Amino acid sequence: MLFLRFLMLLCLVVWLGGLIFLAFVVAPTAFSPGLLPARHLAGSIVGRSLDALHYMAMVAGIMFLITSMIYNRIAVGNARPVAARHVVIALMLLLTAISQFAVSPKMHAIRAEVGVIDNLPPDSMQRMEFNRLHVWSEKFEEAVLLLGLVALYSTSNSLK
């Protein structure tokens, strides 16, 4: 039981820690003036980091669900697949998958097609579409972070 609780919390720590690190350390550092010769490079670094984080998150989320359901099965005799924390994690997985497989590929395609986004005029259709997708990407990550905090609270509160 102790090992299952450890795995559950580790999954949440990896996922949430990665999100927090990317949002509050990697992105601001990469885009800080003077660090890199071009904002385009910063965008490439953050984009690739986000891709890696998404795959880590999906593995962590699936591992969390498996270990949590095993824990419930042992502790209360029922896996409780629709327990609040499982629903929250499933929603986090869904948002992460949408970001990774729907939003990010479109952003990468625009960058590959036009090169440097900042060189496009502000009223360019491609730049406006990239900016729209970027806003959605940020909204997905913010929602996942908030849901992750709910999942962490719910999990820590229920593991006794």
C-alpha positions, 0 to 999 in steps of 0.5 A: 500500500505504501508503495502504491501511494508513493507511485500515485504521488510521484506521478502527480509530482512529475506531471505538475512539477514539469508543468510548473517548471516549464511555465515558470522557469523554461519559457521565461528563461528561453524568452528572456531578452539577450539570452538567445539570438532569436525568439524563434529559437526560444519558441523551438526550445519551449515547443520541444520541451512541451512535447516531451512534457506531454509524453511524460504527462501521459505516462504519469497519468496512465500510471496514476490511474492504474496504481490508484485503482489498484490501491482502491481495490485493495483498500476498499474492495472496489477500483472506483474508476469514476472516483473524483480523482480518476475523473480529474486525471482522465480530464487532464489526460484528455486536455494533454492529448488534445494539446499534443495531437491537435494543437501542437502539430498545427503550430509546428506545421505553421512554423515549418511553413513560414519559418520565423513567426515574428517575421510575418506581418501582424495581420498575416493569416498564418500569424493570426492562426499561430497566435490563436493556437498559442492561446489555446495551448496556454489555456489547455496547460493552465487547465491541466495545472489547475486540475492537477492541483485538485487531483493532488489535493484530492489524492493527498486527502484520501490516502490515509 
